Amino acid sequence: MYRTVYYAACITHPDTKKNDLDRFCIDCIRAFCYHCLPAHARHTYVKIRRYVYCEVINKQDLCKLFDCSGIQQGNADLDISEAQHEF
Protein backbone atom coordinates (compact mmCIF):
# COMPACT_ATOMS: atom_id res chain seq x y z
CA MET A 1 0.00 0.00 0.00
CA TYR A 2 2.79 2.39 0.91
CA ARG A 3 4.71 1.90 -2.35
CA THR A 4 1.63 2.02 -4.57
CA VAL A 5 1.42 4.88 -7.06
CA TYR A 6 -1.84 6.79 -6.70
CA TYR A 7 -3.55 9.37 -8.91
CA ALA A 8 -2.09 7.90 -12.09
CA ALA A 9 -4.49 7.06 -14.93
CA CYS A 10 -6.21 3.68 -14.69
CA ILE A 11 -4.96 1.33 -17.41
CA THR A 12 -8.37 -0.41 -17.56
CA HIS A 13 -10.22 2.90 -18.22
CA PRO A 14 -7.70 5.11 -20.05
CA ASP A 15 -10.22 7.19 -22.02
CA THR A 16 -12.78 7.94 -19.30
CA LYS A 17 -13.01 10.91 -16.96
CA LYS A 18 -12.34 10.42 -13.24
CA ASN A 19 -9.98 7.52 -13.94
CA ASP A 20 -7.44 8.42 -11.22
CA LEU A 21 -6.26 5.55 -9.06
CA ASP A 22 -7.70 6.97 -5.84
CA ARG A 23 -8.79 3.85 -3.95
CA PHE A 24 -6.88 0.90 -2.55
CA CYS A 25 -8.35 -2.59 -2.33
CA ILE A 26 -7.14 -4.42 0.76
CA ASP A 27 -8.30 -7.79 -0.65
CA CYS A 28 -6.60 -7.43 -4.06
CA ILE A 29 -3.67 -5.34 -2.75
CA ARG A 30 -3.90 -2.83 -5.60
CA ALA A 31 -5.10 0.65 -6.45
CA PHE A 32 -8.18 1.19 -8.58
CA CYS A 33 -10.34 4.00 -9.98
CA TYR A 34 -13.98 5.03 -9.61
CA HIS A 35 -14.98 2.99 -12.69
CA CYS A 36 -13.41 -0.17 -11.23
CA LEU A 37 -15.57 0.18 -8.10
CA PRO A 38 -18.24 -2.39 -9.16
CA ALA A 39 -15.54 -5.08 -9.42
CA HIS A 40 -14.43 -4.31 -5.84
CA ALA A 41 -17.86 -3.61 -4.32
CA ARG A 42 -17.72 -6.57 -1.93
CA HIS A 43 -14.04 -6.07 -1.12
CA THR A 44 -12.50 -4.07 1.70
CA TYR A 45 -11.09 -0.82 0.32
CA VAL A 46 -10.15 2.70 1.39
CA LYS A 47 -10.36 6.02 -0.42
CA ILE A 48 -7.01 7.72 -0.93
CA ARG A 49 -7.15 11.51 -0.80
CA ARG A 50 -4.76 14.24 -1.86
CA TYR A 51 -3.71 16.83 0.72
CA VAL A 52 -0.91 19.30 -0.06
CA TYR A 53 0.60 17.03 -2.73
CA CYS A 54 0.55 14.00 -0.40
CA GLU A 55 -1.64 10.94 -0.48
CA VAL A 56 -3.54 10.48 2.79
CA ILE A 57 -6.28 8.29 4.25
CA ASN A 58 -9.12 9.77 6.25
CA LYS A 59 -8.81 8.69 9.88
CA GLN A 60 -12.47 7.64 9.99
CA ASP A 61 -11.93 5.34 7.01
CA LEU A 62 -8.80 3.88 8.57
CA CYS A 63 -10.53 3.25 11.91
CA LYS A 64 -13.03 0.97 10.15
CA LEU A 65 -10.11 -1.38 9.41
CA PHE A 66 -7.65 -0.87 12.27
CA ASP A 67 -7.51 0.19 15.90
CA CYS A 68 -6.73 3.92 15.64
CA SER A 69 -6.84 4.77 19.34
CA GLY A 70 -3.12 5.63 19.36
CA ILE A 71 -3.23 7.93 16.32
CA GLN A 72 -3.16 11.64 17.08
CA GLN A 73 -5.14 13.85 14.72
CA GLY A 74 -3.38 16.97 13.45
CA ASN A 75 -4.73 20.50 13.70
CA ALA A 76 -5.09 21.99 10.22
CA ASP A 77 -6.24 25.33 11.65
CA LEU A 78 -2.95 25.99 13.43
CA ASP A 79 -1.37 29.24 12.29
CA ILE A 80 2.19 28.78 10.97
CA SER A 81 3.48 31.74 13.02
CA GLU A 82 2.03 30.13 16.19
CA ALA A 83 3.62 26.81 15.34
CA GLN A 84 7.08 28.36 15.00
CA HIS A 85 6.82 29.87 18.50
CA GLU A 86 5.86 26.52 20.02
CA PHE A 87 9.11 24.87 18.93
N, C-alpha and C positions, 0 to 999 in steps of 0.2 A: 504494500500500500504506500509506503513511504517513498519508494523509488519510482512509482508510477507517474507517467507524464499526463497531466490533466490539461484541459482546455485546448487540446489539439483537435483537429477535425476527425470525426468518426470515419473509419475506412469502410464501414458497412453502409453509411448514408452520406457519401461525399457531396452530393448535389442538393441537399436539403438545408433549410434554415434551422437554426438552433441545434446544430450537430456537434457542439462542443462536448468533449468527454468530461462531464461534470458530476458523475456519480460513480461510486465504487461498489461493486458487488462482492460481499464477503464470501458468498458461496462459490463463485467462479474465480475469485481473486483477480479481477480485471475491471478497468474503467469502461463506462459505457455512456451513451448520450440519451437524450430525451426520447428519441425514436426507438431506441432499443429497450425501453422500459417494459413493454408488454412481455418480452422474452424473460425478464427478470422479476416479474410481478410477484411471484411467490418466493423469491429469494430475499435474503437479508442484505440490504444495501444502505449506504449513506450518501447524502448530497454533499458534494464538495463545493465550497464557495470561495470566491476571490475577495481578499481584503488587503489593500495596499500591496498589490502585486505578489501576494502570497496565497497559497491554497490552504484553507482552513475548514474545519468541521464544526458545526454548531454544537455547543455543549449539550443541549437538549437531545440532539440526535445521537450523540456519542453515549449519553447516559442510558439510552434504550438498549445498548449493547454491552456496556461495561459499567463497573462500579466507579463513579466519578466523584465520590465523596472527598477525595484528596486533591482534586483539581481546583485551583484558585482561579476565579474569573477576573479578567483584567478590567480596568476602568477606562473606557474609551473617551470619557468626558474630561479626563485629567488634562489641565493646561500644561503645555510643554515648559513654560517658565516656572510653574510650580514644581514640576518634576525635577528640574535641575537643582532647585534649592533643597530638595529632600535628600539628594545624594551628596 
